[in-house]
Amino acid sequence: MMGKYMFILCLASCYIIVSSKVNLKCDSTNSNDACRCDIAIDPLTNFPVSEAVCEYLELEDFPSLDLIGPINSLDLSHNNLKVLKHLESIRNDGPIFILKICHNSIVEIDENFFFDYFPNITTLDMSFNNLTALKSTALFDKLNDLQDLNLSFNQIGIIQDGMFANLKNLLNIDLSYNPLFNILQDPNALLDKLGINENIVKFNLNNVGVTRIHEHCWNKFKNMEHLSVADNPLTEIPQTSASLEYLDISGTNITDIHENYLKYSKLKVLIMSRMQNLRSIPKYAFYNLGNLEEFSLTDSLDLQDFNALSFGALDRRTFPRHLRKFNLARNRIRTLNESYQFLFHETEYLDVSFNKWECNCDVLWMKDLDYLVRRKNYIRCAAPGDTVNKLVLKLQPMDVPDCYPEIYGKKFHQTTLVFMILLVFALIAIIVYLCLYSPSWSTKIGSTRVSPDSPYSINNES
């Protein structure tokens, strides 16, 4: 009898364990305990995929997909996943290409089995978790089709050598905001130590604590188009593939922007915000960037000088420029030469707000681009004193008279002539007054006699 009760108890326990596993389902009514299922576009292929978005469901374990139907994209972000364990099975009629498990609390992954059930994944997002180490190269062994891997915003400080070596099709990788300082000190870290694919196109290494990225790191990355190394204590601009189209060096300690460091003729986007050690932009710094479409240099509070020749000599005959966005907001720039207006033939966005503009002739060209300038009310004069806080785009000729000689040149001469005439009349009036109303002065003049010994005396007439 006792054995019978034990058998029933075991069955009940097994049922509770099995039934505790959440079985996801789709619900078009935006239910709080179901996934939103729809058709989405795969960012890698631009093809439509069936997507299940299962956010904010307070999931603590990887759920069952038995009832969810065929899907190609699964989003489990913003849940409470902590450990990705070995799965008994994953039943899904459609191959899963996209898996998003970001914004959880994942600290551990069953490195030998978990991803075995997702061999078709092309996009894997594990950002914003609590991973501290990647110790087994077996973790990604079965992901032969993986092209986009995001591991940013974890606490990864240990990565096994050759961790990414089996990801032969990897094109995009994001390791930002992980303490990788020690790993990246090796000059050959990216290829030999981490095993990054030579054909990588997009690489994000923001805030990984690296002080120098050795030139050897980039020698074999001939196809790299996108590189972001923002918020690292770098003192030099990284030298990488000539095919680079996007570069972000924001928040670094770089002090010298020289043309020899920016030889990227194909570069389309250059981001340089929060450059706290940057004080000036020298001539020809951006001369080689003839295909630049977006330029952003903002929030650099010591930056005062932007040389008139930073982009080279600019005029109407300058080789074609296609700059769509130009942002110099929130620096301490005092002047910007009028030749810069020739950069903006095709510009859609121009922001020069919150600078320390010295209102002289060099800023008046901005008035001709009033239709283009953003945040006009924050483009104000900081000097000279009589123009402080005036709107640059509303300056009148009287505010900067030296810039309008055709108006104030003639007026100056007229004013001077009138002043001289008035001065003469004033002197005549003073003399007349003294003669008529000052007896002592007139008597003194009248009492003046010619001395007998004077050559003008009548006694000396011959």
Helices and strands as residue ranges (DSSP letters): H 2-19, E 36-41, E 48-53, E 73-75, E 83-84, E 98-100, E 108-109, G 114-117, E 123-125, E 133-134, G 137-140, E 148-150, E 158-159, E 172-174, G 183-185, I 189-193, E 202-204, G 215-218, E 226-228, E 246-248, G 259-261, E 269-271, E 280-281, E 294-296, E 305-306, E 325-327, G 338-343, E 349-351, E 357-358, G 361-369, G 376-378, E 381-383, G 385-387, G 392-394, G 401-403, H 405-437, H 439-446, G 458-460
